[in-house]
Amino acid sequence: MQVWRMKADGSEQTQMTFDETRNSWFPHVSPNEKEVVYIAYKKGDVQPGDHPANKNVELLWMPAEGGEPKVITSLFGRQGTLNVNSWAPDSKRFAFVSYRLEE
């Protein structure tokens, strides 16, 4: 599970991430189209097609043209941590969800 980009017509499909230690999901492009933020699970924590809750996840950032991703934060969450595009209109911030379980 890697991040890919393509043109709106489906052409020029290009793989952006090549990380064999993470399953990378739900990339979101900033409004200025210069940055991408996505969520990642550790390899083995989730199978393709699953949407598990209560996992340690990471949020990663990378330039939209590609390049080395950087971990923004590690947190407890799920697919819904970054489920919808939540960039601020000025592309300077984005929202995400983290939670903890009550015992």
All heavy atoms as an XYZ file, in Angstrom:
834
protein
N       0.855     -1.165      0.000
C       0.000      0.000      0.000
C       0.902      1.229      0.000
O       1.584      1.511      0.981
C      -0.914     -0.025      1.216
C      -1.879     -1.200      1.188
S      -2.696     -1.577      2.743
C      -3.206     -0.034      3.349
N       0.914      1.922     -1.104
C       1.770      3.086     -1.280
C       0.941      4.250     -1.804
O      -0.197      4.085     -2.237
C       2.902      2.764     -2.255
C       3.811      1.622     -1.824
C       4.607      1.920     -0.564
O       4.949      3.059     -0.262
N       4.915      0.889      0.199
N       1.509      5.432     -1.779
C       0.855      6.623     -2.298
C       1.243      6.788     -3.769
O       2.422      6.693     -4.114
C       1.250      7.874     -1.487
C       0.708      9.142     -2.131
C       0.762      7.750     -0.048
N       0.242      7.034     -4.589
C       0.426      7.266     -6.020
C      -0.238      8.582     -6.398
O      -1.130      9.046     -5.707
C      -0.235      6.153     -6.827
C       0.440      4.822     -6.711
C       0.476      4.007     -5.617
C       1.163      4.155     -7.721
N       1.185      2.868     -5.891
C       1.613      2.934     -7.194
C       1.474      4.467     -9.051
C       2.357      2.027     -7.923
C       2.218      3.556     -9.780
C       2.659      2.357     -9.223
N       0.167      9.145     -7.510
C      -0.526     10.311     -8.061
C      -0.784     10.046     -9.542
O      -0.119      9.232    -10.175
C       0.265     11.599     -7.868
C       1.478     11.700     -8.734
C       2.105     13.092     -8.650
N       3.346     13.047     -9.385
C       4.529     13.370     -8.910
N       4.645     13.782     -7.671
N       5.592     13.285     -9.650
N      -1.780     10.750    -10.073
C      -2.094     10.647    -11.492
C      -2.881     11.884    -11.904
O      -3.384     12.624    -11.058
C      -2.905      9.388    -11.780
C      -4.255      9.346    -11.138
S      -5.049      7.779    -11.498
C      -6.312      7.773    -10.245
N      -2.979     12.086    -13.174
C      -3.793     13.190    -13.689
C      -5.268     12.833    -13.523
O      -5.621     11.666    -13.335
C      -3.463     13.447    -15.154
C      -2.077     14.007    -15.336
C      -1.890     14.570    -16.712
C      -0.538     15.254    -16.741
N      -0.467     16.289    -17.720
N      -6.126     13.833    -13.594
C      -7.560     13.627    -13.396
C      -8.141     12.618    -14.373
O      -9.111     11.921    -14.052
C      -8.303     14.956    -13.509
N      -7.551     12.481    -15.553
C      -8.059     11.521    -16.539
C      -7.510     10.108    -16.327
O      -7.785      9.199    -17.087
C      -7.768     11.996    -17.959
C      -6.269     12.037    -18.289
O      -5.427     11.635    -17.450
O      -5.934     12.489    -19.408
N      -6.715      9.927    -15.260
C      -6.156      8.613    -14.938
C      -4.815      8.325    -15.585
O      -4.211      7.290    -15.330
N      -4.312      9.237    -16.375
C      -3.024      9.032    -17.037
C      -1.871      9.438    -16.118
O      -2.070     10.065    -15.089
C      -2.959      9.829    -18.337
O      -2.985     11.221    -18.079
N      -0.677      9.080    -16.516
C       0.561      9.413    -15.816
C       0.535      8.969    -14.356
O       0.857      9.735    -13.449
C       0.862     10.912    -15.926
C       1.118     11.353    -17.343
C       1.571     12.788    -17.445
O       2.267     13.283    -16.540
O       1.214     13.424    -18.461
N       0.192      7.723    -14.142
C       0.205      7.163    -12.783
C       1.651      7.027    -12.324
O       2.460      6.393    -12.977
C      -0.507      5.818    -12.772
C      -1.965      5.949    -13.151
C      -2.664      4.610    -13.269
O      -2.150      3.582    -12.857
N      -3.859      4.635    -13.837
N       1.944      7.648    -11.163
C       3.312      7.703    -10.653
C       3.323      7.344     -9.172
O       2.617      7.961     -8.376
C       3.890      9.136    -10.820
O       3.768      9.525    -12.182
C       5.340      9.190    -10.378
N       4.126      6.361     -8.804
C       4.261      5.991     -7.395
C       5.081      7.062     -6.691
O       6.132      7.485     -7.174
C       4.935      4.627     -7.261
C       4.935      4.113     -5.856
C       5.419      2.669     -5.748
O       5.532      1.960     -6.747
N       5.707      2.244     -4.540
N       4.592      7.507     -5.515
C       5.264      8.560     -4.752
C       6.002      8.038     -3.530
O       6.963      8.640     -3.091
C       4.254      9.616     -4.327
C       3.628     10.366     -5.487
S       2.421     11.581     -4.961
C       3.448     12.762     -4.085
N       5.499      6.969     -2.906
C       6.163      6.414     -1.726
C       6.661      5.015     -2.048
O       6.068      4.293     -2.845
C       5.220      6.370     -0.504
O       4.097      5.543     -0.810
C       4.756      7.761     -0.115
N       7.755      4.640     -1.397
C       8.383      3.347     -1.631
C       8.781      2.711     -0.304
O       9.763      1.997     -0.222
C       9.618      3.522     -2.527
C       9.285      4.106     -3.875
C       9.220      5.477     -4.063
C       9.003      3.269     -4.937
C       8.896      6.014     -5.294
C       8.681      3.792     -6.186
C       8.625      5.175     -6.358
N       8.019      2.969      0.738
C       8.337      2.546      2.096
C       7.847      1.126      2.333
O       6.650      0.868      2.312
C       7.680      3.505      3.084
C       8.180      3.322      4.502
O       8.648      2.214      4.856
O       8.101      4.288      5.277
N       8.749      0.221      2.576
C       8.390     -1.180      2.826
C       8.077     -1.453      4.291
O       7.753     -2.570      4.657
C       9.505     -2.108      2.340
C       9.695     -2.078      0.835
C       8.423     -2.475      0.075
O       7.726     -3.413      0.493
O       8.124     -1.822     -0.949
N       8.160     -0.418      5.150
C       7.868     -0.612      6.577
C       6.501     -0.065      6.963
O       6.058     -0.257      8.089
C       8.932      0.074      7.462
O       8.869      1.489      7.279
C      10.327     -0.441      7.129
N       5.844      0.642      6.029
C       4.547      1.268      6.318
C       3.541      0.960      5.219
O       3.901      0.832      4.060
C       4.680      2.791      6.395
C       5.502      3.324      7.508
C       5.517      4.858      7.432
N       6.304      5.443      8.498
C       7.542      5.868      8.346
N       8.145      5.783      7.177
N       8.182      6.403      9.377
N       2.270      0.925      5.609
C       1.150      0.931      4.672
C       0.637      2.361      4.637
O       0.148      2.871      5.636
C       0.036     -0.015      5.130
C       0.418     -1.460      4.976
O       1.053     -1.845      4.003
N       0.036     -2.280      5.933
N       0.756      3.016      3.506
C       0.434      4.436      3.375
C      -0.943      4.599      2.741
O      -1.224      4.014      1.696
C       1.490      5.123      2.507
O       2.767      4.965      3.104
N      -1.786      5.411      3.389
C      -3.185      5.563      2.980
C      -3.595      7.016      2.926
O      -3.037      7.865      3.600
C      -4.105      4.918      4.002
C      -4.171      3.451      4.026
C      -3.284      2.557      3.512
C      -5.197      2.675      4.626
N      -3.695      1.284      3.769
C      -4.873      1.329      4.462
C      -6.365      2.995      5.308
C      -5.671      0.296      4.926
C      -7.150      1.970      5.774
C      -6.809      0.638      5.576
N      -4.680      7.279      2.211
C      -5.446      8.523      2.242
C      -4.595      9.782      2.077
O      -4.622     10.673      2.917
C      -6.280      8.611      3.527
C      -7.240      7.476      3.681
C      -7.009      6.483      4.614
C      -8.363      7.402      2.886
C      -7.884      5.420      4.751
C      -9.247      6.339      3.019
C      -9.008      5.353      3.946
N      -3.857      9.894      0.979
C      -3.100     11.125      0.761
C      -4.043     12.292      0.470
O      -5.046     12.136     -0.223
C      -2.238     10.799     -0.455
C      -2.983      9.725     -1.169
C      -3.693      8.931     -0.105
N      -3.717     13.439      1.022
C      -4.512     14.646      0.833
C      -3.588     15.772      0.362
O      -2.646     16.141      1.066
C      -5.217     15.047      2.129
C      -6.166     14.005      2.617
N      -7.332     13.689      1.968
C      -6.101     13.175      3.685
C      -7.969     12.718      2.622
N      -7.227     12.388      3.654
N      -3.894     16.313     -0.799
C      -3.100     17.383     -1.390
C      -3.574     18.721     -0.832
O      -4.775     18.965     -0.718
C      -3.232     17.369     -2.929
C      -2.414     18.482     -3.558
C      -2.802     16.012     -3.482
N      -2.624     19.583     -0.497
C      -2.959     20.912      0.021
C      -3.642     21.747     -1.062
O      -3.450     21.505     -2.262
C      -1.688     21.615      0.507
O      -0.788     21.803     -0.564
N      -4.430     22.764     -0.652
C      -5.106     23.621     -1.630
C      -4.150     24.301     -2.627
O      -4.508     24.518     -3.773
C      -5.834     24.651     -0.774
C      -6.095     23.934      0.512
C      -4.865     23.072      0.719
N      -2.942     24.604     -2.189
C      -1.982     25.229     -3.112
C      -1.257     24.193     -3.980
O      -0.385     24.545     -4.773
C      -0.975     26.113     -2.368
C      -0.052     25.334     -1.451
O      -0.002     24.097     -1.455
N       0.692     26.057     -0.634
N      -1.617     22.915     -3.795
C      -1.097     21.787     -4.583
C       0.411     21.585     -4.452
O       1.042     20.982     -5.300
C      -1.484     21.941     -6.053
C      -2.980     21.994     -6.261
C      -3.391     22.163     -7.711
O      -2.512     22.308     -8.589
O      -4.605     22.144     -7.966
N       0.994     22.038     -3.328
C       2.436     21.907     -3.127
C       2.818     20.837     -2.120
O       3.972     20.437     -2.058
C       3.029     23.249     -2.690
C       2.929     24.308     -3.762
C       3.555     25.603     -3.297
C       3.460     26.646     -4.400
N       4.052     27.914     -3.987
N       1.856     20.390     -1.302
C       2.168     19.450     -0.226
C       1.138     18.318     -0.179
O       0.006     18.493     -0.615
C       2.165     20.175      1.116
C       3.124     21.343      1.156
C       2.941     22.166      2.409
O       3.592     21.824      3.412
O       2.147     23.122      2.379
N       1.564     17.202      0.397
C       0.686     16.057      0.598
C       0.862     15.573      2.033
O       1.987     15.470      2.520
C       1.029     14.900     -0.366
C       0.193     13.664     -0.078
C       0.865     15.339     -1.812
N      -0.243     15.306      2.701
C      -0.228     14.690      4.022
C      -0.982     13.377      3.901
O      -1.987     13.282      3.198
C      -0.895     15.596      5.083
C      -1.031     14.878      6.413
C      -0.096     16.867      5.266
N      -0.474     12.331      4.576
C      -1.146     11.041      4.536
C      -0.939     10.294      5.844
O      -0.086     10.643      6.657
C      -0.695     10.209      3.333
C       0.779      9.852      3.306
C       1.232      8.641      3.810
C       1.710     10.720      2.746
C       2.576      8.307      3.765
C       3.047     10.389      2.694
C       3.476      9.181      3.207
O       4.805      8.856      3.162
N      -1.760      9.269      6.054
C      -1.693      8.443      7.256
C      -0.988      7.138      6.905
O      -1.088      6.655      5.769
C      -3.105      8.187      7.825
C      -3.038      7.516      9.193
C      -3.961      7.408      6.859
C      -4.385      7.448      9.896
N      -0.265      6.588      7.874
C       0.430      5.325      7.629
C       0.326      4.421      8.853
O       0.409      4.880      9.994
C       1.900      5.583      7.298
N       0.109      3.153      8.566
C       0.146      2.092      9.572
C       1.458      1.348      9.425
O       1.991      1.244      8.306
C      -0.972      1.084      9.329
C      -2.369      1.570      9.561
C      -3.099      2.186      8.557
C      -2.986      1.369     10.782
C      -4.400      2.602      8.759
C      -4.296      1.778     10.999
C      -4.993      2.389      9.991
O      -6.281      2.802     10.196
N       1.948      0.781     10.503
C       3.120     -0.086     10.399
C       2.738     -1.316      9.592
O       1.632     -1.848      9.712
C       3.624     -0.490     11.782
C       4.237      0.659     12.523
C       4.790      0.222     13.859
C       5.353      1.445     14.560
N       5.783      1.159     15.906
N       3.652     -1.772      8.765
C       3.423     -2.953      7.949
C       3.048     -4.124      8.860
O       3.647     -4.312      9.903
C       4.693     -3.280      7.176
C       4.520     -4.149      5.981
C       3.790     -3.458      4.883
C       4.692     -3.166      3.727
N       4.047     -2.546      2.603
N       2.009     -4.844      8.516
C       1.537     -5.970      9.307
C       0.410     -5.616     10.260
O      -0.288     -6.503     10.736
N       0.220     -4.316     10.556
C      -0.863     -3.895     11.451
C      -2.215     -3.860     10.752
O      -3.247     -3.843     11.409
C      -0.588     -2.503     12.030
C       0.264     -2.550     13.282
O       0.646     -3.661     13.698
O       0.541     -1.477     13.835
N      -2.213     -3.799      9.434
C      -3.463     -3.683      8.686
C      -3.305     -4.353      7.324
O      -2.254     -4.279      6.705
C      -3.868     -2.200      8.534
C      -2.819     -1.411      7.818
C      -5.192     -2.056      7.837
N      -4.350     -5.020      6.904
C      -4.373     -5.643      5.589
C      -5.021     -4.677      4.591
O      -5.912     -3.912      4.958
C      -5.171     -6.950      5.635
C      -4.545     -8.016      6.531
C      -3.154     -8.396      6.058
O      -2.921     -8.640      4.885
N      -2.217     -8.436      6.997
N      -4.609     -4.719      3.338
C      -5.268     -3.866      2.338
C      -6.783     -4.099      2.362
O      -7.247     -5.225      2.432
C      -4.659     -4.337      1.015
C      -3.339     -4.908      1.409
C      -3.542     -5.535      2.766
N      -7.526     -3.026      2.338
C      -8.981     -3.125      2.346
C      -9.599     -3.067      3.729
O     -10.789     -2.835      3.864
N      -8.809     -3.293      4.781
C      -9.320     -3.186      6.149
C      -9.311     -1.720      6.586
O      -8.544     -0.913      6.069
C      -8.454     -3.982      7.134
C      -8.665     -5.478      7.021
O      -9.630     -5.891      6.359
O      -7.863     -6.219      7.599
N     -10.149     -1.419      7.558
C     -10.190     -0.075      8.136
C     -10.206     -0.218      9.660
O     -11.178      0.139     10.308
C     -11.428      0.685      7.648
C     -11.435      0.888      6.176
N     -10.784      1.940      5.585
C     -11.974      0.166      5.167
C     -10.936      1.862      4.273
N     -11.659      0.796      4.004
N      -9.118     -0.732     10.231
C      -9.129     -1.028     11.660
C      -9.024      0.207     12.543
O      -8.398      1.197     12.186
C      -7.885     -1.909     11.834
C      -6.959     -1.420     10.777
C      -7.839     -1.057      9.609
N      -9.657      0.099     13.682
C      -9.573      1.147     14.705
C      -8.498      0.778     15.716
O      -7.992     -0.339     15.736
C     -10.925      1.281     15.402
N      -8.194      1.741     16.564
C      -7.337      1.521     17.730
C      -5.958      0.999     17.351
O      -5.520     -0.038     17.821
C      -8.026      0.579     18.716
C      -9.426      1.024     19.063
O      -9.718      2.208     19.068
N     -10.296      0.077     19.339
N      -5.270      1.759     16.538
C      -3.926      1.400     16.092
C      -2.995      2.590     16.285
O      -3.408      3.742     16.299
C      -3.923      1.024     14.604
C      -4.729     -0.196     14.259
C      -4.011     -1.433     14.710
C      -4.753     -2.674     14.265
N      -4.071     -3.877     14.667
N      -1.728      2.294     16.407
C      -0.722      3.344     16.374
C      -0.515      3.704     14.906
O      -0.278      2.828     14.072
C       0.579      2.875     17.012
C       0.412      2.656     18.494
O      -0.122      3.512     19.188
N       0.850      1.528     18.983
N      -0.646      4.977     14.586
C      -0.499      5.452     13.221
C       0.472      6.623     13.197
O       0.827      7.170     14.240
C      -1.863      5.870     12.608
C      -2.815      4.691     12.553
C      -2.486      7.023     13.380
N       0.878      6.978     12.010
C       1.723      8.152     11.819
C       1.080      9.042     10.759
O       0.422      8.553      9.845
C       3.114      7.749     11.335
C       3.903      6.954     12.339
C       5.232      6.493     11.794
O       5.292      6.035     10.633
O       6.215      6.594     12.534
N       1.302     10.327     10.885
C       0.961     11.263      9.824
C       2.275     11.691      9.189
O       3.225     12.056      9.887
C       0.222     12.481     10.367
C      -1.144     12.213     10.984
C      -1.779     13.521     11.452
C      -2.060     11.483     10.030
N       2.316     11.620      7.876
C       3.517     11.977      7.139
C       3.220     13.097      6.158
O       2.106     13.226      5.662
C       4.074     10.764      6.387
C       4.698      9.709      7.299
C       3.699      8.648      7.646
C       5.915      9.112      6.661
N       4.237     13.891      5.867
C       4.174     15.004      4.935
C       5.224     14.783      3.855
O       6.299     14.239      4.124
C       4.487     16.302      5.671
C       4.697     17.468      4.765
C       3.755     18.368      4.380
C       5.908     17.847      4.105
N       4.304     19.288      3.519
C       5.634     18.983      3.331
C       7.193     17.317      4.083
C       6.601     19.612      2.554
C       8.159     17.944      3.308
C       7.862     19.083      2.563
N       4.903     15.210      2.640
C       5.889     15.200      1.559
C       5.528     16.266      0.527
O       4.362     16.680      0.451
C       5.997     13.829      0.902
C       4.784     13.409      0.097
S       4.852     11.709     -0.535
C       6.424     11.640     -1.314
N       6.500     16.722     -0.253
C       6.186     17.655     -1.332
C       5.288     16.966     -2.364
O       5.436     15.766     -2.617
C       7.550     17.985     -1.948
C       8.572     17.523     -0.967
C       7.940     16.433     -0.167
N       4.379     17.701     -2.970
C       3.452     17.122     -3.938
C       4.163     16.590     -5.182
O       3.667     15.671     -5.827
C       2.395     18.138     -4.337
N       5.326     17.133     -5.501
C       6.057     16.629     -6.671
C       6.830     15.350     -6.356
O       7.441     14.754     -7.218
C       6.992     17.702     -7.238
C       8.172     18.058     -6.371
C       7.886     19.172     -5.362
O       6.750     19.683     -5.308
O       8.817     19.513     -4.599
N       6.793     14.924     -5.089
C       7.506     13.724     -4.664
C       8.710     14.106     -3.827
O       9.045     15.278     -3.693
N       9.329     13.122     -3.246
C      10.486     13.376     -2.395
C      10.390     12.555     -1.127
O       9.509     11.705     -0.985
N      11.281     12.798     -0.235
C      11.357     12.028      1.002
C      10.261     12.451      1.973
O      10.200     13.607      2.375
C      12.730     12.228      1.649
C      13.002     11.317      2.816
C      13.070      9.845      2.428
O      13.471      9.528      1.291
O      12.699      8.999      3.270
N       9.378     11.509      2.385
C       8.353     11.846      3.378
C       8.983     12.107      4.744
O      10.033     11.557      5.077
C       7.477     10.598      3.434
C       7.838      9.793      2.245
C       9.245     10.146      1.891
N       8.317     12.953      5.520
C       8.752     13.245      6.892
C       7.598     12.944      7.837
O       6.452     13.310      7.564
C       9.146     14.710      7.015
C      10.379     15.080      6.220
C      10.718     16.544      6.414
C      11.944     17.025      5.743
N      12.478     16.424      4.619
N       7.914     12.285      8.950
C       6.892     11.996      9.962
C       6.560     13.296     10.686
O       7.444     13.953     11.228
C       7.372     10.934     10.966
C       6.346     10.730     12.077
C       7.660      9.613     10.257
N       5.284     13.656     10.679
C       4.815     14.836     11.403
C       4.565     14.472     12.856
O       4.983     15.161     13.767
C       3.510     15.383     10.792
C       3.743     15.833      9.368
C       2.938     16.511     11.639
C       2.462     16.151      8.624
N       3.846     13.359     13.065
C       3.521     12.921     14.421
C       3.154     11.447     14.409
O       2.724     10.905     13.388
C       2.375     13.764     15.027
O       2.243     13.458     16.409
C       1.058     13.537     14.311
N       3.331     10.808     15.535
C       2.858      9.444     15.774
C       1.754      9.543     16.808
O       1.884     10.287     17.786
C       3.993      8.561     16.302
O       5.031      8.492     15.358
N       0.663      8.810     16.604
C      -0.467      8.925     17.509
C      -1.311      7.661     17.479
O      -1.088      6.769     16.678
C      -1.325     10.143     17.122
C      -1.792     10.179     15.669
C      -3.278      9.994     15.594
C      -1.374     11.486     15.053
N      -2.283      7.609     18.375
C      -3.235      6.507     18.451
C      -4.459      6.923     17.666
O      -5.012      8.003     17.893
C      -3.600      6.233     19.912
C      -4.384      4.979     20.133
C      -3.791      3.734     20.035
C      -5.722      5.046     20.452
C      -4.510      2.579     20.248
C      -6.466      3.895     20.673
C      -5.851      2.659     20.574
N      -4.845      6.124     16.711
C      -5.980      6.509     15.893
C      -6.479      5.389     15.012
O      -6.431      4.220     15.375
N      -6.922      5.784     13.816
C      -7.511      4.847     12.868
C      -7.558      5.520     11.504
O      -7.110      6.643     11.350
C      -8.896      4.453     13.321
C      -9.865      5.648     13.399
C     -11.268      5.293     13.794
N     -11.826      4.402     12.810
C     -12.776      3.514     13.085
N     -13.277      3.432     14.294
N     -13.241      2.727     12.168
N      -8.182      4.825     10.575
C      -8.333      5.369      9.233
C      -8.996      6.749      9.293
O      -8.636      7.652      8.559
C      -9.123      4.383      8.384
C      -9.636      4.919      7.080
C     -11.137      5.092      7.118
O     -11.844      4.434      7.856
N     -11.637      5.994      6.313
N      -9.939      6.962     10.184
C     -10.633      8.227     10.317
C      -9.787      9.355     10.881
O     -10.228     10.504     10.916
N      -8.574      9.063     11.313
C      -7.676     10.101     11.802
C      -7.452     11.177     10.735
O      -7.343     12.353     11.036
C      -6.332      9.472     12.231
O      -6.578      8.671     13.384
C      -5.286     10.514     12.566
N      -7.409     10.748      9.504
C      -7.218     11.660      8.375
C      -8.070     11.152      7.219
O      -7.587     10.811      6.162
C      -5.739     11.704      7.981
C      -5.278     12.823      7.072
C      -5.431     14.171      7.749
C      -3.839     12.610      6.669
N      -9.365     11.085      7.450
C     -10.273     10.453      6.506
C     -10.715     11.380      5.380
O     -10.961     10.947      4.272
C     -11.500      9.920      7.240
C     -12.275      8.918      6.430
O     -11.709      8.171      5.664
N     -13.567      8.907      6.600
N     -10.848     12.653      5.676
C     -11.283     13.616      4.664
C     -10.237     14.711      4.544
O      -9.477     14.970      5.466
C     -12.654     14.245      5.023
C     -13.732     13.194      5.053
C     -12.603     14.977      6.345
N     -10.212     15.339      3.391
C      -9.255     16.417      3.192
C      -9.584     17.549      4.159
O     -10.673     18.095      4.133
C      -9.297     16.908      1.750
C      -8.044     17.674      1.398
O      -7.217     17.965      2.247
N      -7.907     17.999      0.138
N      -8.655     17.864      5.031
C      -8.927     18.831      6.095
C      -7.877     19.937      6.146
O      -7.599     20.496      7.189
C      -9.017     18.113      7.435
O      -7.875     17.314      7.652
N      -7.299     20.246      5.000
C      -6.358     21.355      4.918
C      -7.090     22.681      5.098
O      -8.205     22.861      4.608
C      -5.684     21.379      3.548
C      -4.562     20.420      3.363
C      -4.636     19.175      2.814
C      -3.191     20.636      3.688
N      -3.397     18.598      2.785
C      -2.489     19.472      3.310
C      -2.496     21.694      4.265
C      -1.123     19.341      3.496
C      -1.124     21.557      4.444
C      -0.449     20.401      4.067
N      -6.445     23.638      5.745
C      -6.955     25.013      5.801
C      -6.839     25.615      4.392
O      -5.953     25.234      3.622
C      -6.144     25.840      6.791
N      -7.704     26.524      4.040
C      -7.664     27.121      2.701
C      -6.317     27.750      2.333
O      -5.946     27.775      1.167
C      -8.763     28.188      2.745
C      -9.722     27.694      3.777
C      -8.862     27.015      4.815
N      -5.554     28.219      3.337
C      -4.259     28.840      3.055
C      -3.108     27.825      2.973
O      -1.953     28.209      2.799
C      -3.932     29.915      4.092
C      -3.777     29.354      5.507
O      -3.858     28.118      5.716
O      -3.601     30.181      6.431
N      -3.402     26.542      3.129
C      -2.412     25.453      3.038
C      -1.357     25.492      4.141
O      -0.325     24.839      4.031
C      -1.705     25.446      1.673
O      -2.628     25.250      0.634
N      -1.608     26.221      5.230
C      -0.634     26.319      6.313
C      -0.901     25.339      7.449
O      -0.018     25.069      8.256
C      -0.600     27.745      6.864
C      -0.044     28.735      5.866
C       0.039     30.107      6.466
C       0.619     31.076      5.446
N       0.704     32.432      5.958
N      -2.130     24.810      7.529
C      -2.503     23.896      8.616
C      -3.465     22.846      8.087
O      -4.066     23.024      7.029
C      -3.195     24.674      9.734
C      -2.367     25.718     10.403
C      -3.184     26.630     11.325
N      -4.338     27.255     10.699
C      -4.302     28.337      9.928
N      -3.157     28.907      9.661
N      -5.397     28.846      9.423
N      -3.609     21.772      8.856
C      -4.633     20.777      8.564
C      -5.094     20.172      9.881
O      -4.390     20.232     10.887
C      -4.139     19.699      7.583
C      -3.032     18.856      8.133
C      -3.303     17.679      8.810
C      -1.718     19.255      7.980
C      -2.273     16.916      9.328
C      -0.685     18.488      8.494
C      -0.971     17.312      9.166
N      -6.279     19.617      9.873
C      -6.855     19.010     11.074
C      -6.754     17.492     10.980
O      -6.752     16.918      9.889
C      -8.323     19.416     11.205
N      -6.667     16.858     12.147
C      -6.689     15.399     12.223
C      -7.291     15.001     13.554
O      -7.481     15.838     14.439
C      -5.283     14.812     12.048
C      -4.292     15.230     13.095
C      -4.119     14.455     14.238
C      -3.530     16.374     12.943
C      -3.200     14.830     15.209
C      -2.605     16.754     13.908
C      -2.449     15.992     15.044
N      -7.595     13.715     13.717
C      -8.243     13.204     14.924
C      -7.326     12.209     15.621
O      -6.788     11.300     14.983
C      -9.580     12.513     14.578
C     -10.216     11.909     15.809
C     -10.531     13.495     13.907
N      -7.179     12.374     16.919
C      -6.484     11.413     17.766
C      -7.383     11.142     18.960
O      -8.200     11.992     19.332
C      -5.151     11.991     18.243
O      -4.489     11.094     19.101
N      -7.260      9.996     19.559
C      -8.078      9.664     20.724
C      -7.346      8.643     21.580
O      -6.318      8.117     21.200
C      -9.452      9.131     20.291
C      -9.390      7.861     19.468
C      -9.486      6.608     20.068
C      -9.257      7.913     18.083
C      -9.440      5.449     19.321
C      -9.204      6.760     17.339
C      -9.311      5.534     17.964
O      -9.250      4.389     17.205
N      -7.896      8.379     22.741
C      -7.379      7.313     23.610
C      -8.549      6.532     24.158
O      -9.672      7.057     24.250
C      -6.498      7.856     24.720
C      -7.195      8.797     25.622
C      -6.218      9.371     26.619
N      -6.818     10.597     27.125
C      -6.515     11.128     28.274
N      -5.626     10.570     29.035
N      -7.106     12.223     28.661
N      -8.313      5.309     24.512
C      -9.366      4.449     25.042
C      -9.471      4.611     26.555
O      -8.454      4.712     27.241
C      -9.093      2.979     24.705
C      -9.030      2.644     23.209
C      -8.664      1.184     23.050
C     -10.356      2.944     22.548
N     -10.673      4.644     27.053
C     -10.927      4.676     28.489
C     -10.833      3.260     29.006
O     -11.333      2.328     28.389
C     -12.319      5.244     28.764
C     -12.518      6.655     28.285
C     -11.906      7.693     29.186
O     -11.818      7.439     30.409
O     -11.521      8.752     28.674
N     -10.247      3.083     30.146
C     -10.161      1.745     30.741
C     -11.212      1.542     31.789
O     -11.750      2.386     32.366
C      -8.789      1.523     31.331
C      -7.752      1.439     30.239
C      -6.417      1.027     30.806
O      -6.345      0.370     31.857
O      -5.436      1.372     30.168
